[in-house]
Amino acid sequence: MSVPTTEPGLRERKKAATRQALHEAALRLALEHGPDRITVEAIADEAGVSRRTFSNYFANKEEALFHGHLVRTRLLLDKVRARPAEEPAWAALSAAAEEFYGELGDLDAEWAAQSRLVRRHPSLAAAQAQTFAAMERELAAEVAVRVGRADPLGVRTQLIAAVFLSTLRVALNVWLEHHTETTYRDLVRDALAEAGRGFS
């Protein structure tokens, strides 16, 4: 008799659902009470799980809050990795961002709410910085594959990764502040084109 192969997939889906439920509970409570006034216990209760279950998924409440952002950055990195190997680094990043934001559409309510939450509560800035630092390292590794021996010290590689992520942050801040008729996708496209002139 063959061993069913669907169980691992189901297990992973359940884990993903629990992780997402904890993230949504953390965001809900943070928006309602402020991130400084919520606890891990409160998040676990809100999600209907134990404190121990929370600890199986996140080290602290900040990780739970930023989980949605981490998921999106992983998806963006996947888009970068899928670009043709011969494509120049900045062109690959820009094309990946265009595809990613095209599929995502404009900022969803959760993303916008989380971004505004960080802007209102500087205490979250350190956790956000850690998330961006981790992504920057992964992104730099992908850029390094494309730049290769032309950048033996990695200066250009790290600049490209840092400027790319900074451009996304600037576009997000502008969009949140002004929220004009320009879509976030178009704003990102224009900002990347402007920032990338030196890498073309």
C-alpha positions as CSV (number, residue, x, y, z in Angstrom):
1,M,0.0,0.0,0.0
2,S,1.4,3.4,-1.0
3,V,2.0,6.0,1.7
4,P,-0.2,9.1,1.2
5,T,1.8,12.1,0.1
6,T,-0.7,14.8,0.9
7,E,-0.2,14.9,4.7
8,P,3.0,16.9,4.7
9,G,1.4,19.5,2.5
10,L,-1.6,19.6,4.8
11,R,0.6,20.0,7.8
12,E,2.5,22.9,6.2
13,R,-0.8,24.6,5.3
14,K,-2.0,24.2,8.9
15,K,1.2,25.7,10.2
16,A,0.9,28.6,7.7
17,A,-2.7,29.2,8.8
18,T,-1.7,29.3,12.4
19,R,1.2,31.7,11.7
20,Q,-1.1,33.9,9.7
21,A,-3.8,33.9,12.4
22,L,-1.2,35.0,15.0
23,H,0.0,37.7,12.7
24,E,-3.5,39.0,12.1
25,A,-4.3,38.9,15.8
26,A,-1.1,40.9,16.6
27,L,-1.9,43.5,14.0
28,R,-5.5,43.8,15.1
29,L,-4.6,44.3,18.8
30,A,-1.7,46.7,17.9
31,L,-4.0,48.9,15.8
32,E,-6.6,48.9,18.6
33,H,-4.4,49.4,21.6
34,G,-1.0,50.4,20.3
35,P,1.9,47.9,19.9
36,D,3.5,48.9,23.3
37,R,0.4,47.9,25.2
38,I,-0.1,44.4,23.8
39,T,1.5,41.2,25.1
40,V,2.3,37.8,23.6
41,E,-0.4,36.3,25.9
42,A,-3.0,38.7,24.5
43,I,-2.0,37.8,21.0
44,A,-2.2,34.1,21.7
45,D,-5.7,34.5,23.3
46,E,-6.9,36.6,20.4
47,A,-5.8,33.9,18.0
48,G,-7.3,31.1,20.1
49,V,-4.0,29.3,20.8
50,S,-1.7,28.8,23.8
51,R,1.3,30.9,24.7
52,R,3.5,27.8,23.9
53,T,2.0,27.6,20.4
54,F,2.9,31.3,19.9
55,S,6.5,30.5,20.9
56,N,6.6,27.8,18.3
57,Y,6.0,30.3,15.6
58,F,7.4,33.6,16.8
59,A,10.1,34.8,19.2
60,N,8.3,37.9,20.2
61,K,5.3,40.1,19.3
62,E,7.3,42.2,16.9
63,E,8.0,39.1,14.8
64,A,4.3,38.3,14.7
65,L,3.5,41.9,13.7
66,F,6.0,41.9,10.8
67,H,5.2,38.4,9.5
68,G,3.1,39.8,6.7
69,H,5.9,42.0,5.5
70,L,8.3,39.1,5.6
71,V,6.0,37.0,3.5
72,R,5.8,39.8,0.9
73,T,9.5,40.3,0.8
74,R,10.1,36.5,0.3
75,L,7.7,36.6,-2.6
76,L,9.6,39.6,-4.1
77,L,12.9,37.7,-3.7
78,D,11.4,34.7,-5.5
79,K,10.6,37.1,-8.4
80,V,14.2,38.3,-8.5
81,R,15.5,34.7,-8.5
82,A,13.2,33.8,-11.4
83,R,14.6,36.6,-13.7
84,P,16.9,35.5,-16.5
85,A,20.5,34.9,-15.4
86,E,21.9,37.2,-18.1
87,E,19.8,40.2,-17.1
88,P,21.7,43.0,-15.5
89,A,21.1,43.3,-11.7
90,W,19.1,46.6,-11.6
91,A,17.0,45.6,-14.6
92,A,16.3,42.3,-12.9
93,L,15.3,44.0,-9.7
94,S,13.1,46.5,-11.4
95,A,11.4,43.9,-13.6
96,A,10.8,41.7,-10.5
97,A,9.2,44.6,-8.6
98,E,7.0,45.4,-11.6
99,E,5.8,41.8,-11.8
100,F,5.4,41.6,-8.0
101,Y,3.4,44.8,-7.6
102,G,1.4,44.0,-10.7
103,E,0.2,40.7,-9.2
104,L,-0.3,42.3,-5.8
105,G,-2.3,45.3,-7.0
106,D,-2.2,48.4,-4.9
107,L,-1.4,48.3,-1.3
108,D,-3.9,46.1,0.6
109,A,-5.5,47.4,3.8
110,E,-3.3,45.2,6.0
111,W,-0.1,46.4,4.4
112,A,-1.1,50.1,4.6
113,A,-2.3,49.7,8.2
114,Q,1.0,48.1,9.3
115,S,3.0,50.7,7.5
116,R,1.1,53.5,9.2
117,L,1.5,51.7,12.5
118,V,5.2,51.8,12.2
119,R,5.2,55.4,11.3
120,R,3.2,56.3,14.4
121,H,5.2,54.1,16.8
122,P,8.9,54.5,16.7
123,S,9.3,51.6,19.1
124,L,8.7,49.3,16.1
125,A,11.4,50.9,14.0
126,A,14.2,48.6,15.3
127,A,12.2,45.4,14.5
128,Q,11.5,46.8,11.0
129,A,15.1,47.6,10.5
130,Q,16.0,44.0,11.4
131,T,13.5,42.7,8.8
132,F,15.0,45.0,6.1
133,A,18.5,44.1,7.1
134,A,17.8,40.4,6.6
135,M,16.2,41.0,3.2
136,E,19.1,43.2,2.2
137,R,21.5,40.4,2.8
138,E,19.5,37.9,0.8
139,L,19.0,40.5,-2.0
140,A,22.7,41.3,-2.1
141,A,23.4,37.6,-2.5
142,E,21.2,37.5,-5.6
143,V,22.8,40.6,-7.0
144,A,26.3,39.2,-6.4
145,V,25.5,36.3,-8.7
146,R,24.7,38.8,-11.5
147,V,27.6,41.2,-10.9
148,G,30.2,38.5,-10.4
149,R,33.9,39.2,-10.7
150,A,33.3,42.8,-11.8
151,D,32.7,43.6,-8.1
152,P,35.4,41.8,-6.1
153,L,34.9,43.7,-2.9
154,G,31.1,43.7,-3.1
155,V,30.7,47.4,-3.0
156,R,28.5,47.7,-6.1
157,T,26.5,44.7,-5.1
158,Q,25.7,46.0,-1.6
159,L,24.9,49.5,-3.1
160,I,22.5,48.0,-5.6
161,A,20.6,46.0,-2.9
162,A,20.5,48.9,-0.4
163,V,19.4,51.5,-3.0
164,F,16.7,49.2,-4.3
165,L,15.2,48.6,-0.9
166,S,15.6,52.3,0.1
167,T,13.7,53.2,-3.1
168,L,10.8,50.9,-2.2
169,R,10.7,52.5,1.3
170,V,10.7,56.1,-0.1
171,A,7.9,55.2,-2.6
172,L,5.9,53.7,0.2
173,N,6.4,56.8,2.5
174,V,5.4,59.1,-0.3
175,W,2.3,57.0,-1.2
176,L,1.2,56.9,2.5
177,E,1.7,60.6,3.0
178,H,0.1,61.9,-0.2
179,H,-2.1,59.0,-1.5
180,T,-2.5,60.7,-4.8
181,E,-4.3,59.2,-7.8
182,T,-1.0,57.6,-8.8
183,T,-1.0,53.9,-7.9
184,Y,1.7,52.6,-5.6
185,R,2.9,50.3,-8.5
186,D,3.4,53.3,-10.8
187,L,5.1,55.2,-8.0
188,V,7.5,52.3,-7.4
189,R,8.2,52.1,-11.2
190,D,9.0,55.8,-11.5
191,A,11.1,55.8,-8.3
192,L,13.1,52.7,-9.5
193,A,13.7,54.3,-12.9
194,E,15.0,57.5,-11.2
195,A,17.2,55.7,-8.7
196,G,18.6,53.2,-11.2
197,R,20.1,55.8,-13.6
198,G,23.4,55.3,-12.0
199,F,23.3,51.5,-12.4
200,S,22.1,51.4,-16.0
